[in-house]
Amino acid sequence: MKKTPTARIDKLLGSTGYGSRAEIGRLARAGGVVLDGEDVLDVSRRIAVTPDLSARMEIDGEPLDPVPGLVVLLNKPLGMTCSHKEDGALVYDVLPDRWRRRDPAISTIGRLDKLTTGLLLLTDDGDLLHRVISPKRHVAKVYRATLARPLQGNEGVLFASGELMLEGESKPLAPAVLEVVSPTEALLTVTEGRYHQVRRMFAAAGNHVETLHRERLGGLALPDDLAPGAWRLLNPDESASIFDEPA
Ligand code: URA
């Protein structure tokens, strides 16, 4: 069983973005740090760092932010970018400002293009991130694509072949599964995360993707009630469901 981590209160609050040790000391002396209903005066005290701390600790009268190990599910809206190198609003901008100062930092688990919408995960858990994007895990990603031209009928075989080579690459794509929804709409399940993969797959089949939306990652589906731009934290069972087979 994993050992419960412990940390000094000032260190924990520092790494969750609440300020320097000196600032946290001052805040505590002013009565701004409360644990289990009691003012914390000694911020050098070590405590167990467990997810229930957000319910047990208040900072300036507000519940403590999630402790390290958080996973955020975002319904990425059109036009937001995952990369600091691109122009435009960043997916990180939807999260509270203080979360920018967290250490470990929050990163996206893989990326979606600026013009792709849907299920995007962000986490500060490096192990989880690597497990999800590792090619060895074959975590399925399900995309809904709308297309500029009607499907020709041969795309499913091409994508499933395990022989499709994208332009500029030297290794063929792993087999992918195409489900036709209408002549110009399809669901595509891939297990890799190559650059602009879905758009390039349809381009290789002589088509053009007009809209692209990620609906599912492994066993985790984007909930219908999460509006574009909205996000919420995943609970541990939901995070674990990423490694389940898609339903
Ligand atoms: N494939 C793409 O082409 N774009 C994405 O954002 C994700 C998969």
Boltz pocket constraint, residues with backbone or C-beta under 6 A from the ligand:
constraints:
  - pocket:
      binder: B
      contacts: [[A, 111], [A, 112], [A, 113], [A, 114], [A, 116], [A, 194], [A, 195], [A, 196], [A, 197], [A, 198], [A, 199], [A, 200], [A, 212]]
      max_distance: 6.0
